[in-house]
Amino acid sequence: MLFNFDPPVTAEEIRAASLQYVRKISGFNKPSKANEEAFHSAIEEIAGVSGRLLRSLETTALPRSREEVAAKAKARAAERFQN
């Protein structure tokens, strides 16, 4: 989730999420030379659309702290993987 954080999401974070998405739907961690252009083009297009979406969203909720969200995720992961 990238919306409503303080400090706001960066272009690098949006691109990283876009890369993760393209990897997930394509099944490629790294594309072959034949698919490289399509892979990178998709990342850039998705990053652009995602950035526009995030800039257009509105909320009355207070921005979330990155540190608090990260700490909660770390605690959930520790609990889930302790067995």
C-alpha positions as a Markdown table, in Angstrom:
| # | Residue | x | y | z |
|---|---|---|---|---|
| 1 | Met | 0.0 | 0.0 | 0.0 |
| 2 | Leu | 1.5 | 3.4 | -1.0 |
| 3 | Phe | -1.4 | 5.8 | -0.3 |
| 4 | Asn | -1.6 | 8.3 | 2.6 |
| 5 | Phe | 1.9 | 8.1 | 4.1 |
| 6 | Asp | 4.0 | 10.8 | 5.7 |
| 7 | Pro | 6.4 | 11.4 | 3.9 |
| 8 | Pro | 4.5 | 10.8 | 0.7 |
| 9 | Val | 5.4 | 8.0 | -1.7 |
| 10 | Thr | 8.4 | 8.6 | -4.0 |
| 11 | Ala | 8.7 | 7.9 | -7.7 |
| 12 | Glu | 11.2 | 5.2 | -6.9 |
| 13 | Glu | 8.7 | 3.4 | -4.6 |
| 14 | Ile | 6.0 | 3.6 | -7.2 |
| 15 | Arg | 8.4 | 2.1 | -9.8 |
| 16 | Ala | 9.5 | -0.6 | -7.4 |
| 17 | Ala | 5.8 | -1.6 | -6.8 |
| 18 | Ser | 5.3 | -1.5 | -10.6 |
| 19 | Leu | 8.2 | -3.8 | -11.1 |
| 20 | Gln | 6.9 | -6.2 | -8.5 |
| 21 | Tyr | 3.5 | -6.2 | -10.2 |
| 22 | Val | 4.9 | -6.9 | -13.6 |
| 23 | Arg | 7.0 | -9.7 | -12.3 |
| 24 | Lys | 4.0 | -11.2 | -10.6 |
| 25 | Ile | 1.7 | -11.2 | -13.6 |
| 26 | Ser | 4.3 | -12.1 | -16.2 |
| 27 | Gly | 5.9 | -14.9 | -14.1 |
| 28 | Phe | 9.4 | -13.5 | -15.0 |
| 29 | Asn | 11.8 | -12.3 | -12.4 |
| 30 | Lys | 14.1 | -11.2 | -15.3 |
| 31 | Pro | 12.7 | -11.3 | -18.8 |
| 32 | Ser | 14.5 | -12.8 | -21.8 |
| 33 | Lys | 16.0 | -10.5 | -24.4 |
| 34 | Ala | 13.0 | -11.1 | -26.6 |
| 35 | Asn | 10.6 | -9.9 | -23.8 |
| 36 | Glu | 12.8 | -7.2 | -22.3 |
| 37 | Glu | 11.4 | -4.2 | -24.1 |
| 38 | Ala | 7.7 | -5.2 | -23.3 |
| 39 | Phe | 8.6 | -5.9 | -19.7 |
| 40 | His | 10.3 | -2.5 | -19.1 |
| 41 | Ser | 7.6 | -0.7 | -21.1 |
| 42 | Ala | 4.9 | -2.3 | -18.9 |
| 43 | Ile | 6.8 | -1.2 | -15.7 |
| 44 | Glu | 7.0 | 2.4 | -16.9 |
| 45 | Glu | 3.3 | 2.5 | -18.0 |
| 46 | Ile | 2.1 | 1.0 | -14.7 |
| 47 | Ala | 4.3 | 3.4 | -12.7 |
| 48 | Gly | 2.8 | 6.4 | -14.6 |
| 49 | Val | -0.8 | 5.3 | -14.1 |
| 50 | Ser | -0.1 | 4.4 | -10.5 |
| 51 | Gly | 1.5 | 7.8 | -9.8 |
| 52 | Arg | -1.5 | 9.6 | -11.3 |
| 53 | Leu | -3.9 | 7.4 | -9.2 |
| 54 | Leu | -2.1 | 8.1 | -6.0 |
| 55 | Arg | -1.9 | 11.9 | -6.7 |
| 56 | Ser | -5.7 | 12.0 | -7.4 |
| 57 | Leu | -6.8 | 10.1 | -4.3 |
| 58 | Glu | -8.2 | 12.1 | -1.4 |
| 59 | Thr | -8.8 | 11.2 | 2.2 |
| 60 | Thr | -9.7 | 12.9 | 5.5 |
| 61 | Ala | -7.6 | 10.3 | 7.5 |
| 62 | Leu | -4.4 | 11.4 | 9.0 |
| 63 | Pro | -1.3 | 10.2 | 7.1 |
| 64 | Arg | 0.2 | 7.0 | 8.4 |
| 65 | Ser | 3.7 | 6.8 | 9.7 |
| 66 | Arg | 6.0 | 4.6 | 7.7 |
| 67 | Glu | 7.9 | 3.5 | 10.8 |
| 68 | Glu | 4.7 | 2.4 | 12.6 |
| 69 | Val | 3.4 | 0.4 | 9.5 |
| 70 | Ala | 6.9 | -1.2 | 9.1 |
| 71 | Ala | 7.0 | -2.2 | 12.8 |
| 72 | Lys | 3.5 | -3.7 | 12.6 |
| 73 | Ala | 4.4 | -5.7 | 9.5 |
| 74 | Lys | 7.6 | -6.9 | 11.1 |
| 75 | Ala | 5.7 | -8.1 | 14.2 |
| 76 | Arg | 3.2 | -9.9 | 12.1 |
| 77 | Ala | 5.9 | -11.6 | 10.1 |
| 78 | Ala | 7.7 | -12.6 | 13.3 |
| 79 | Glu | 4.5 | -14.1 | 14.7 |
| 80 | Arg | 3.7 | -15.9 | 11.4 |
| 81 | Phe | 7.1 | -17.4 | 11.0 |
| 82 | Gln | 8.0 | -18.3 | 14.6 |
| 83 | Asn | 6.9 | -21.9 | 14.1 |
